Amino acid sequence: MDWNKTKTILIVVFSILNVFLYSLYLDRHNDAQSLKVMGETSIEESLKLDDISYGELPIFTDESYYVSADIAEFPEEKLKKFDDQSFTFEDEAHLISMLEVPYPLKNAKGEEQFSQFLATHVLNGKEYVLWNRDKEKKQAIFFQKVDDYPIFFNKNAMLTINWDEDENIISYEQSMFGEFINFNKKKDILLPIEAINALYSKDYLERGSTVIDISLGYSTHIQLTKTQVFAPTWHVRVKLKDDEIVDYFINATDGKVIEFTDELEEPEIDENVEDLEIENQGDF
């Protein structure tokens, strides 16, 4: 047998096979990309047909963690530095503060100074972000954050600031979670357009409505005695034809719409605990 000739033939055969397999891979990859583009176009076209519009959508990474944390208590030694307040407790995890000296709601320029108040008068105040202000009730509601992402409507992760007729902050109510850890492995999350489509496909979006904002946060996924697990959640703010503003929340991993029954209650969610395993993945 002419070994050199045989070796040359084998090299040629394997080279042809590699070219064939690579071309097959490219064909399948291009087909998949084409289907993806068609799917996205279909969503956009469907929304357009129903006169549902949206602006420039945010860019987010397509992976995120579930996170977990324990409900935190308020150690008295850490509250001692706030010597211009008197504290009472609904329970160990819910604090009520009365300011002995009212704090101006606005500065000399007429600007609200919530950030300054949180930094100087509230334990771990920088962990909260403003959700809503109610001028009639004279109060503002803040949500605790996981990094820069708010936890939506969890009664154990909220801060409510109250002011008087003279626009002076006079009291606040606070609850919070302790250290957050990554829970389970990274999860693929829906793209913003897919979150909008989740609402549209379930008939939540009225004809002629406009998506005016979409942002990422967290909502309660599993609630145990003191430990809770939070799932990545899209917050979609929609303006209806009559100018009414409506807020929607979508689980960013499975597309389920989350409905909150009350601002201070937990969401109605029916999930299986068995499909998650606690795994500390390091910093979020």
N, C-alpha and C positions, 0 to 999 in steps of 0.2 A: 504493500500500500504506500502511495505517495503521501506521506504525512503532511508535508508543506502545502500540497494542493488541498488536502482535506481541511486543514486549519484555515486556509483562505476562504474555502466555501462556507465553513461554519461562521467565520467572522462576518461574511457578507449576509448570511441568513439572519444572524442575530441583529445586525444593523438594520436590515429591512423590517424585522419584527419590532424593534424599538421605535422606528419611525412610524409603523402602523399603530402601535399602542399609544404613542404620543398624539398622533392625529385623532385617534378615538377619544382620548381624554379631552383634547381641545374642542371636539364636536360636542361632547356632553357638557363641558363647562359653558360653552357658548349657548347651548340650548337652555341650560339652567338660568343663565343671566337673562336670556330673552324672556323666559317665563316670568322671572322676577320683575322685569321692566313692564311686561304686559299686565302683571298683577297690580303694580303701582299705578299704571296708567288707568286701569279699570277703576280703582278707587277714586282717583282724581276726576275721571269722567263722570262717575256716578254722583259724586258730590256736586259737580258743576251742573248736572242735569236737575238737581233739586235746589239749585241756587244756594248751596252751602259753601261759604268761602272761608279762607284762612290766609294769614300772612306768612311771612318767612318762618319756617319751623326751626326750632333749636337743634343743634347737633350734640348728640350724646353718644358715649360709648355704648356698645350693644351688650354689655355684660354688667351685672351688679350682684351684690351679695344680699341674702337675707341677713338681718342682724338681730341680736337679742340683748336684753338688759334686765336688771332687777329694779323694781321700784325702790327709790332711794328714801332714806329717812333724813331728817334735818338735825344734825348734831348741834347741841346747844353751844358748844365751844366755838363753832364757826359762825354762829349768829351773834356772838357777843360784840364783834366789831361794829355791828350796826346799832350803836347806842342811842340813836335818835328814833328808834322804833320799839313798839311793844308787840310781842308775838303771842298768838294763841294757836292751838292745833285742833283741827277737826279730828284728826288721828295722827299717827306718827309720820305719815307721808303727805299730809295736806296742811299747809301753813297759811295763816292769816296774819298780815302785818298792818298795824295802824301807825301812821307817821305822827310823831309828836310835833314836828315842824313841817307843814305842807310844802310840797315841792312844786315850783311853777311848771305847768304843762308846756308852756312855750317860752322861748327866750326873747330877748329884746327885739329881734327881727320878726317875731311872730311865728317862728318855726318850732314845730313840736320837737321836744328834746327827750324822746323815749330812750335813745341810745345812751345818753349821759346818765339818765336815771337808772337804767339797768346796770350800768357799769359801776355805779357808786352805792346803790341802795338795795340791790338784789343779789343773793347768793347765786353764783354761777350765772349771772344775768346775761353774759355774752352768748350763752348757749340758746337764747330764745330769739325768735324772729316774729315780727308783727304779721298777724293774719288779717285782722279787721278792727276798725274803730267804730263805735256806735255813739254818735253825738247826743242822741236822745237819752240813752242809758248812762251816758258819761263814763264810758269804759272802753278799754282796748284789750283785745285778746291776742296773746302770743303763743306760738307753738315752740316746744323744745326742738332742737335740731340734732340730727346725726350728721356730723361734719356740717355741710352747708345745706342739708336737705331737711325740711320740716317733717315732723310726725303729725299727721292730720288728725284732729279731733280725738285725741286720747286724753281722758280726764286725769291721767297720771303724768302728763307731759305738757301742762298748760300753765300759763301765767295770765291773770286778769288784773289790769290796773284800773283803779277808779279815781275820778276827780270830782270836785265840787262845782257849784255855780260860778265860782270865781276862777275856774280853770286852774286849780291847784290839785296836784295828786295828793290824795289823803290816805289811800290804803291799796293793798294788793293781796291777791290769793295766789299761792304757788304750789305746784307739785312737779316732780321730776324723776327721771330715771338716772341710775348710776352709769358706770362705764359700759359702753356698747362694744360688743364683740361680733365678729363675722360669724354668721350662722349658716352652715352648709357650704357647698361649693358655689362658685359663681354661676349665675343664671343668665341666660339670654333674655334680654328685655325687648319689648315691642318698640319699634320705631315710632316717633310722634305721629306720622301719618297712619300707622296701624292702630294706634290708640284712638285716633279720631274715627277710623273705620269701625272700631269695636263699638263706639257709641252709635254710629250711623246704622250699622247692621242690626242693632237692637232697637231702632226707632227712637232713640233719645234725642236726635238732632232734628229740629223742626225745619221745614222748608223756609229758606230765606234767612237762616241764622248765620252768624259769623263767629268763628273761633278766634278770640282775641288774645288768648295766651295759653301756653301749655308748658308745664314745668314738672320736674321730678321731685318726689318726696317719699314718705313711708306711711304705711297704715298698719294697724294691728292685724296680724295673721293668725297667731295662736296666743291665747291668754291662759296662763297658769295662775297659781296662787300669788306669787310675787314676781315671777319671770314672765316676760312677754317676748314674742317674736314678731318682727316687723318685715313686711314685704315691700319691695320697690313699687311705687304707685305713681301713676301719672295724674296730675291735676289739670283738667281741661276747663277753661273758663269760656263761656259762650254767651254772646249777645243775641237775643231774640229779635224778631222783627219789630216788636213793640218797645225795644231798648231795655227790656228786663235782662239782668245779668244772672246766669245760672252757672253753678260750679258742679263739675262731674269728676269722679275719681275712678280710675281703672287700674286694677292689678296689672303691673307692668310685665308680669311673666306669663299670665294665662288669659288676660283680656277680660276678666270678669269685672262688671261694674259694681262698685262698692257704694252702698247707700247708708248714710248715717241717719239714724232715727232722731237724734237730738244732738245739739252742739257739744254737750258734755257727756254723751254716752258713747259706748264702743260701737263700731260698725257691725251690721248684721252680716256675718261671714260663716259659711259652713265649710270647713276645711278638714282634711285628714292629718292628724299629727304624725301618722306613721310614714308619710312620704318625705320626712325631713330627718336628718341626723345632725346633731350638734357637732360642729367641727370648727375649732378656733383657727381662722385663716390669717391671723395677724392684723395689722392696722387696716382700717377700711380705706 
